[in-house]
Amino acid sequence: MNKFLYYSHLDTRGSVAMFFLRLVAGTAFIFHGWTKIQEPFTWLGADAPIPGFFQALAALSEFGGGIAWIIGLLTPLASLGMLITMSVAVSFHASHGDPFIGHGASFEPALGYAAVSFLLLMVGPGRFAFDAVLFGSKIKNQ
């Protein structure tokens, strides 16, 4: 389980890059999730086709996941939640005929964030993360 929670193969240069990516993308997700977390079960509106429980999961994955990315805590778990959320967003926009890149609604941002989520899920947060402190030494001792 520890190997899922922290990967230790990035060098210092790669870890700095992952820290920068986590900081920028995490901050963006906190802002994206802020309005949703205010009304987690109803942020899509009263007549939304998505149940309130799933709206709350999306709000939590964006707001809480953004915080987790910034500090590098439970990064793979947060990344999995964000990847699922962004995959649903891509599917929603694509099924409504929104273009990949366009003025107004498009699925470009959601796909870009899905790519960031996938990268962090597969590569991990790097050395400059709480995950490294909490789980890194346990992996080295295995």
SVG drawing of the C-alpha trace seen along z (x, -y; Angstrom):
<svg xmlns="http://www.w3.org/2000/svg" viewBox="-35 -33 53 38">
<polyline fill="none" stroke="black" stroke-width="0.4" points="0.0,0.0 2.9,-2.4 4.1,-2.1 0.7,-3.3 0.9,-6.3 4.5,-7.4 6.8,-6.8 10.5,-7.6 12.1,-7.4 12.2,-11.1 15.4,-13.0 15.7,-16.5 15.0,-18.2 11.9,-16.1 10.7,-16.7 11.0,-20.5 9.0,-20.2 6.3,-18.1 6.2,-20.6 5.6,-23.5 2.9,-21.5 1.2,-20.5 1.3,-24.1 -0.2,-25.7 -2.8,-23.0 -3.7,-22.6 -4.3,-26.3 -6.5,-26.3 -8.5,-23.4 -9.1,-25.1 -10.5,-28.1 -12.6,-25.8 -13.9,-23.9 -14.5,-26.9 -17.9,-27.8 -18.9,-24.1 -17.9,-23.3 -20.1,-26.1 -23.2,-24.1 -21.7,-20.7 -25.0,-18.8 -26.7,-21.4 -24.0,-23.4 -25.3,-22.2 -28.8,-23.5 -32.1,-22.1 -32.9,-20.2 -29.4,-18.8 -29.3,-15.2 -26.5,-14.3 -27.4,-13.3 -26.3,-15.5 -24.0,-12.8 -22.0,-12.8 -22.0,-16.6 -20.5,-16.6 -17.8,-14.1 -16.9,-16.3 -16.8,-19.4 -14.6,-17.5 -12.3,-16.1 -11.7,-19.6 -11.4,-21.6 -9.9,-19.0 -7.8,-17.5 -6.3,-21.0 -5.2,-21.3 -3.8,-17.8 -1.8,-18.5 -0.3,-21.7 1.0,-20.0 1.6,-16.7 -0.6,-14.7 -2.2,-11.5 -1.4,-12.7 -2.3,-9.5 -5.7,-9.2 -6.4,-12.9 -5.3,-12.5 -7.6,-9.5 -10.5,-11.5 -9.6,-14.4 -9.1,-12.1 -12.5,-10.6 -14.1,-14.0 -12.3,-15.4 -13.2,-12.4 -16.9,-13.0 -16.5,-16.6 -14.8,-15.7 -17.6,-13.2 -20.3,-15.8 -18.8,-18.5 -18.1,-16.1 -21.6,-14.6 -23.1,-18.1 -21.2,-18.8 -18.7,-21.2 -15.5,-21.4 -12.0,-20.4 -10.9,-24.1 -13.4,-26.8 -14.8,-30.1 -17.0,-29.4 -17.7,-25.9 -15.1,-23.3 -13.6,-20.2 -10.0,-21.4 -9.6,-22.5 -11.1,-19.3 -8.9,-17.2 -5.8,-19.1 -6.6,-18.7 -7.3,-15.0 -3.8,-14.7 -2.2,-16.4 -4.2,-14.1 -3.0,-11.1 0.6,-12.2 0.5,-12.8 -1.3,-9.4 1.3,-7.6 4.5,-9.4 3.7,-10.6 4.3,-14.0 8.1,-14.0 10.4,-14.4 9.0,-17.7 5.7,-16.4 4.3,-15.3 3.8,-11.9 7.6,-11.6 7.9,-12.3 5.1,-10.0 5.6,-7.1 9.1,-7.4 11.1,-5.9 8.7,-3.0 9.3,-2.1 13.1,-2.3 12.9,0.1 10.9,2.7"/>
</svg>
